Amino acid sequence: MPCLCGKFSQYGFRTTQWIAIVLALLCFPLLSPLPALAHALLVRADPQPNAELTQPPAAIEFWFSEPLEETFTGARILTAGGTELPAGAPRIDPNDSTHLTLPLESIEPGIYTVVWQTLSSVDGHEWVGSFPLTILNPDGTRPAGTAVEITVRSQDGLPPLADSILRWLSLLCAALLVGPLSIRLLLASAVAPRNDRYSLTVDRLTHSISLAGAISLTAAGWLQLLVQALRLGGIGEFPELLLATRPGNLTLMRQALLAALLLLIVRNQWAPPTLPQSGNGASNPAAPPSRLRRAAPNLFRLNLGLCVTGLGASLFYNQNVWIVVVAIIVVGSLWTGFHFRVKQKWNRIFSQQTWTILLAAAALFTYAASSHAAAALGSGWAVTADFAHLVAAAVWAGGLIFLALLLLKLHRLQLEPDQVGLVHLLRRLSLSAQIAVFVLALTGLFSSFVQLPNVGSLFSTTYGQVLLIKLAIVAAILALAFLNNRSVQKAEETVTHPPTLRNFSRRVAVEAGMAAVLLVSIAVLVQTPTPNFSLPTSAAPPSLPFNEMAYDSDLAIHLQVTPNQVGHNRYWVHLSHPDSSDIGEVQLVRLFFTHESGQMGQARLDLVDLGEDAFAAEGAFFNLDGDWNLSVYVRRRGMNDVLAEITVPVPPAETEQDITRSPWRNPIPRLPAQTIVGALLIALSLVPLLWRRPLLRASSPLYIVLAMGALLFFLSGALLGLTAFL
């Protein structure tokens, strides 16, 4: 195969191939994940945390921020002594996978601890939490004892160190894989080289880096799933975690894609077997294959065996469309000229190069499908932006690392670079880096609006603080990149002057090292819970009992309203003396209801004596959300009447019609959709301005057309932005 800077025409992309790539990249986000929030954290419960109830509930209801995996999700209830009470099997609502129910058997008055553990089907993160629950004595007094302390992870804490290291390794390997692929595309139209050894060095380095990235990314995927299985209960949980959960299916899909990708890289003959002929017509022997190249076939066979076993076993767990997609892509890539060393025919329109790009893009998409973006309200848009962000970051960081390694290798080999080829490479890399940074800035700003509810959360939450650290590293890299870009603008002078080239190489190495550090902050950020909490998309609001104590004269009045929602409620009142003495004979307990708006008039309800100085009744007296003034009137024989005033806030009712489950809803509800679209159009209108010189060199008529289109985009974006405020 020819070197990178040589003849590349046989790998030139046809128009149909480019259209296919664009359509494929656009179709990946269509397989969008379920809308939810980052990590399956507890949003609300019925009974509510820290509730004090007069009667034990028949079940405990949980609503979490993400859909749950039934296999590794559960709940239990502990006594004050730490003993687990018998309970029914936890079950997930088939109509709402964020809703978990723990059926309870009869329990006595006491102080209990409810413990829950979840595995999110969106981002694959596990979480553990707990809250106390008190069942009051029949006389309304609080039982003795304290709740059991359970060690749980903070909802805004940093992820485990092992998870951060493995995710950083995955991101770094993804950059090493994508970087060489982008280099090959950038140099597709390069001029013929004048130094064969330089061209071969570039070719071999490109192959080695991409091969190392594919192998390491494969190993990191299996290792990350193995570590999670150990944390969930042991190595025995690995098969079920891989086959019976959505995160495991995504991992299996990624590993199958990487198996096909690795096969193409190894057999694509990126490195010629012999050196090109020298000036006297003799050919030089090729260098022996590296250890990595010798080990690649065995590693490929191991990964392929695991993938084939997993794909076959998954058929007994669930029929997953992702597995079908993997099978189609792998079969298609193997059919494309791999076993058939013939010219490309009409029934094999994709070259190996094209399929390599498609497989790499699909593998990266599996990360976006299990990221914070997949947990956003408008997950379709958020995943699309996150996918573009990931691809741009891999292209930028991978290209930067490749350039640093290339300059280092040339220095160690004391090899004079091909000046024409290196100048071409530097300019193409500079242009691709500028485009990648533009995409990173655009998608990163969008993701920040999606994940951060307000500016204050940028400083007050762990997620926001890690994001600030990431932005600080980005600022330092951009400052150094500005200096390097000045050298690229004078590429001919930089390449021909050895001291200048050495200084430039050092700065590129530092910039590549800073990029690797930046990936560390990203690895921590993508696994830290986001502060963008809102109620999950459950069909009905939970029961949130209202509890309040009021005192009038010598009487203590304990009021409880269950579930405290618009519509039917149960009203319970317990009367007592602070010193536990007899309160006397109660003749009547009556409630008066008055809404804050004053439009509903006044209603009343007489409570029924339950004994033990407890009274209760039911009815639909809260027919409007807002604050209700609830007056408790108590008449006792031979004593003064008591009238206590208690304000009861009633939350607004939620209905199924009020909730949209579409992944293509507005991902930033606090901003009008037209504002977001307008900002995007204005950002796109900057393209002809930012890259005016390259576009003019390419085609002046094309630049004029793009400039007119940019003006239209700017005016349309400004108009949309203004309509949001009119």
Buried (B, 14 or more C-beta within 10 A) or exposed (E): BBBBBBEBEEBEBEEEBEEBBEEBBEEBBEEBBBBBBBBBBBBBBBBBEEBBBBBBBEBBBBBBBBBBBBBBBBBBBBBBEEEEBEBEEBBBBEEBBBBBBBEBEEBEBBBBBBBBBBBBBBBBBBBEBBBBBBBBBBBBEEBEEEBBEBEBBEBBEBBBEBBBBBBBBBBBBBBBBBBBBBBBBBBBEBEEBEBBBBBBBBBBBBBBBBBBBBBBBBBBBBBBBBBBBBEBEEEEBBBBBBBBBBBBBBBBBBBBBBBBBBBBBBEBEBBBEEBBEEEEEEEEEEEEEBEBBEEBEEBBEBBBEBBEBBBEBBEEBEEBEBBEBBEEBBEBBBBBBBEEEEEBEEEBEBBBBBBBBBBBBBBBBBBBBBBBBBBBBBBBBBBBBBBBBBBBBBBBBBBBBBBBBBBBBBBEEEBEBBBBBBBBBBBBBBBBBBBBBBBBBBBBEBBBBBBBBEEEBBEEBBBBBBBEBBBEBBEBBEEBBEEBBEBBEEBEEBBEEEEBBEBBBEBBBBBBBBBBEBBBBBBBBBBBBBBBBEBBBBEEBBBBBBBBEBEBEBBBBBBBBBBBBBEEBBBBBBBBEEEEEEBBEBEEBBBBBBBEEEEBEEBEBEBEEBEEBBBBBBEEBBEBBBEBBBBBBBBBEEBEEBEBEBEBEBEEBBEEEEEBEEBBBBBBEEEBBBBBBBBBBBBBBBBBEEBEEBBEEEEEEEBEEBBEBBEEBBEBBBEBBEEBEE
